[in-house]
Amino acid sequence: MRKVRMVTTLIGIAAAVVVGLAVATLVGNAVRAGDKAPVVGTAAPDFTLNSQEGKAISLHDFKGKWVVLYFYPKDMTSGCTIEAHNFQRDLAKYDAKNAVILGVSMQDEKSHQEFCAKESLTFKLLADTKKEVSSKYVSVMNLGVAKLSARHTYLIDPSGTVRKVWTEVDVKKHSDEILAALEELEKSPAN
């Protein structure tokens, strides 16, 4: 009886280690994906996606403006809601800096429309249902049974050049970090 319990315990520990390694690999892949992201100083890859209103929105539509292109995993989740609320809270500050917010995730227009209605969001959320834009920006988390957009952000200048990339995001502070980066970049001689 004692040997059976010991074997059962060892099997449980081995299973926990295997699961832990699988999760670590998935998280590692999501983090490593950011290492291959479009780099600062290069042209931001153009795209066209539908917004929550079902209208086609292209990155090139915003030439002459700063673009905060943020990828997020899923509508209606706690972290994504906090991040979106903070962008909404600071929208007037972005407007004053000639900046627009574009959120991208793999949910469809209807999901984005419901998220915007529920959370009173007025900026554009774009539906990347074919995962093409998230892939272009190397912002895909492959969870085995599902793929989601990884929480990454690209700050794109008015000429369409990537000026800053965040691959690790604290949703509570992120909008403040982006506003600080915009302030710093506006002061730099290149602008």
N, C-alpha and C positions, 0 to 999 in steps of 0.2 A: 504494500500500500504506500509506503514511504517513497519507494522508487517511482511509482506512478505519479505521485505529487511532484517529485523532483523533475521528472521528464516533462510533465505538463507545465511546470514553471519555466523550464528551459525553453520549451517551445514558445511560450508566451513572450519571453524575453527576446528570442530570436525574431518572432513576428514583429514586435515593437521596433527592433533595430531595422528590419527591412522597411517597414513603413516610414520610420524616421529618415532613412537614407533616401527613399523615394521622394519624400516631401522636400528634403534638402536639395536634391537634384533639380526638382521642379523650380524651387525658389532660386537656386543658382542659375538655372537657364534663363529665368526672367531677368535677373540682375545682369547676367552676362550679355543679354540681348541689348541692353543700353550701351554696352561698350562699343557696339557696331553702329550706333545711331548716326544720323547725319551730323557732321561735325561743325563746330563753330567756324564761321568764315566761308562756308559753302552755301550755295543756293538751296533754299528750302524746296524739296520736291513738291511740284504742283499737284493738285487733285481737284476733283469735283465730287461732292456728296450731297445728298438731300438733307435739309434741316428738318426740325420738328414740324415745320409748316408744309413739308413736302416740296419745298423749292430747292432747286439746284444751287449750291454755293461752291464757288471755286476759290482757292487760295489767291489766285491772281486778281480776284475782284477787290482785294484789299491793298493793292500796291499804293504806296503813299501813306500807309498806316502801319503802326506796330501791330503785330498779331501775337497773341498768347494762344498757342495751339496746345491744348492740353488733352491728353488721353486719360481715360478713366475706365475702370473695370465694368461698372454696371449701374444703371439707373436704380433709384430707390434703396440703395444700400447706405449704411451709416457714414462711412468714410467719404463716399462720393457725394452724399448730401451735404456734409460739412464743407467739403471743398467748394461745391457749387454755391452754397449760401455765402461763403466768404467772397467769392468772385462777384456775386450779386450785390453784396454789401458795399463792395469797393468799386462798383461800376462807374460811378461819377468820377472817381480818381483816374480810372483807365481812360474815360472819355476825355478828361482834361489833358491827358498825355498822348492823345491821338492814337489810342490803342483799342483793339477789339478782342473779345474773348471768343474763342471757338472751342467747344468741347467735342471730343470724338470718342464714341464707344461703338461696340458691335451690335447694340440693340437697334430695332427699327424705329421709323419715324413715329409710330403710334406710341411706343414706349417712351420716347423722348418727349412727345407732346404731353403725355400723362405726368411725367416727371416735372416738366416745366409748370404745368397747371397746379399740381399738388404743392410744389415748393416755391411758386411765384418767381420763376426764373424768366428773365427777358432777353438773355443773350442766346446765341445760336448753339444748339446741340446737333451734331451731325451723325447720321446713321451710316456706319461702316459695316454693313451687313455682309459684304463679301470679303471683309478683312484685308482689303487691298491697301488702304491708307495706313492702317496700323502696321502692316507689314513693311511698307515703304519707309516708315519712320522707326522700324525695328522696335515696335511697341506692342508686342504680342506675348501674352502669357499662355503657354500651352499646358493646360492642367490635365492632359490625357483625354478625359471624356469631354472636355469643353475648352474653348479658346476664348480669352477675354483680352481686351486692351489693357496693357500694362500702364501703371500710373506714371507717365512721363510727361514732361512739358518742354516745348520749344518756344523760345522767344525769337521772333522773326522781325527784322527791322523793315522800315518802309520801302527799301529797295528789294526785299525778298531774300535777304541773307540771314542765315541762322546766327544769332548773336549770343545765345546762352541755351544750355540744355540742362534739364534736371531729370535724373533717372532715379533719384531717391527723394521722395516727397513726404513731408509732414503736412497732412491736409489742414491742420489747424493754423499753420504759419505760412503756408505756401503763397497765398495772395500777397501777404506783406513782403515776402522774399522777392516776388516778381516786381512789385512796385518799387522796392529798393534797387533792384537791378536796372529797371527802366530809368530811375533817377540817375544812377551812376553812368549808364550808357549815354544818356542825354548830355552829361557833362563832358564826356570824352571828346577829344579834338576831332575824331573821325566823323562825328555827327554834325 
